[in-house]
Amino acid sequence: MPVEIERKNSPFLHYLVRSSHKHIHSWYVQAWRECTSERLLLNPYNGCSVGCFYCYTRSFWGYFQDFHKRRSIFVFSDFDQAVKRDLKKSQIAFCGYLSPVADPLQSINNTYHLTEKTIDVFLQFGLPVNVTTKMYVPPAVISRLAEHPYSYLQISILTLNDKLHRIFSPQGADTSVLLRNIERARRKGIFVIARIDPILPYINDAPGELERLIGELGRRGVNHIVASVLDIPTSIYKFVLSKIRLYFGKSIYNKYLKLYKERFSYLNASFFYRRQIFSLLRHLCQQNKLSFALCREFKKEKEKIMGLNAEFATSLNCEGINVPIYFRRQNKFYPLSGCRGNCLTCRDNICGIDKIAYLKSKQPANLTYSDFRHLQVERPVKKENKSFN
């Protein structure tokens, strides 16, 4: 069936997309990665009204180029039904990830509520879901997340400086709202992650400010911190640098020209700079009794690319929470007994699925809808009453 696109003018100009080809999938990976756990990536929206100038999705193809150039938002209006259809035919599943490419609670969600609908689908199947946002989290979302012991919330907060925060996330929630999100979720017993992701060199990296931020996050009840230093896709390098110069001046702009000399898939700040920052962050997290991990941070030794979590992470999984693989039994999914969800570093391979056993296959999985339909797991159901209170 061909893709159908309909232009809508309310509440603002956007496009409805209806297509039978929208499927769940796992990470799009290269020969190396740092994401320890498999996830089901859930993208009901392409394009994001929060408006972060440094967002890596501005370099993506298809609808994302319309988003980058014309601020267009594309809404997959039947997304929850597509997810439901796929899960009905899948044999294994993982925690859902709302969303790796656009804020799932951006303003357009107030009209279509696809995030809430997708959460409902996952819970109907007995599956957990993660929401990652820079927006206000509605009470209904928090209540639904609290219904599953392995669901969790990620709040992206880069600074406590309100003026700086507004440059980073023009249409995101205020810092005070983000901090209250954390408190409200923790009162419901939800595992909460704060993402200082990314740190922009020379802008939100002052040691005193990072100490104040992590201290405040700890006081609000955060369980875990994820951090990274800004990576810049080559296709939007000039765009991002032009914004750096516009907002922060020529001096900072010139520092970026000198700092961004390394390259993996994107342009990266020098390893010397990143190592200093990550050492500081790990120390601050340990001071505040928080676990810590990095998001997609690498170094190059000769011709080998290596992840930095082996050196800096203090948690087994990069999200700080161990969420097992799920397998189908009749109409629902159940957690695999003994699985901690660390597919990238797992040596036990208790699931028996070679395709996701990285240490056995030496190649990270790129699981598609077809994979979920055909892979099989036969293990006992894990029965437990899990709580993070």
QUIZIPE-V110628 format. One line per field, one symbol per residue. phi: phi as a letter, one per 40 degrees, with the letter a starting at -180 (. if undefined). psi: psi as a letter, one per 20 degrees, with the letter a starting at -180 (. if undefined). burial: I if it has 16 or more other C-alpha atoms within 10 Angstrom, else O. Layout:
# QUIZIPE-V110628
phi=???
psi=???
burial=???
This chain:
# QUIZIPE-V110628
phi=.ccbbbcbbbcacabcbbacccbcabdcbbcbabccbcaccbbcbbgaccgccccccccccgdccccccbgcbbbccbccccccccccbcbbabdcbbacbaccbddccccbfcccccddcccdcgbcabbbabbcccdccccccccbcbcabbbcacacccccdcccbdbcccdcccccddccccccgccbbbbcabccdgbbbcdccccccccccccchdcabbbabdbbdccbdccccccdcccbgcccdcccdcccbcabcbcbcdcdccccccccccccccccfbcaabbfbbbbbfbbcbcccdcbcbbcbccgbcbccbbcbfcbbbccdgcbgcdcbcbcfccgcdcbcccccgadcbcbdccccbcbbbacccbabcabc
psi=pqpppppqipirprppppqijpqqraqoraiqriohqqqopomippqpihkphjphiiirachhhhgghjkqpponhkghhggggghhiqhqrrpqooqiiqpijrhhhighkhgghhgggghhjjqrqpppqjrpoqhhgggghiipijqrpppooiqiohgghhggmhjrqqhhgghhggggghhjjpppppomnrpopjgkjpghhhggghgggghijqhqpprrqpqophijghgghhhggghirhggghhhhhhniqpdhrpqqqhgghhgghggggghghhjlqrqrqolprrpodjpppqihhhhqjqgqijipoorqqqpodjrqqqppipjjmhhjpihlihjnhhjngighjoqqmprhhghhhqqpnrqpopqnpqj.
burial=OOOOOOOOOOOOOIIIIIIOOIIIIIIOOOOOIIIIIIIIIIIIIIIIIIIIIIIIIIIIOOOIIIIIOOIIIIIIIIIIOIIIOIIOOIIIIIIIIIIOIIIIIIIIIOOOIIIIOIIIIIIOIIIIIIIIIIIIIOOOIIOOIIOIIIIIIIIIIIIIOOOOIIOIIOIIIIIOOIIOIIIIIIOIIIIIIIIIIIIIIOOIIOOOOIIOIIIOIIOIIIIIIIIIIIIIIOOIOOOIIIOIOOOOOOOIIOOIOOIIOOIOOIIIIOIOOIOOIIOOIIIIIOOIOIIIIIIIIIIOOOOOOOIIIOOIIIIIIIIIIIIIIIIIOOOIIIIIIOIIIIIIIIOOIOIOOOIIIIIIOOIIIOIOIOIIIOOIIOIOOOOOOOOOO
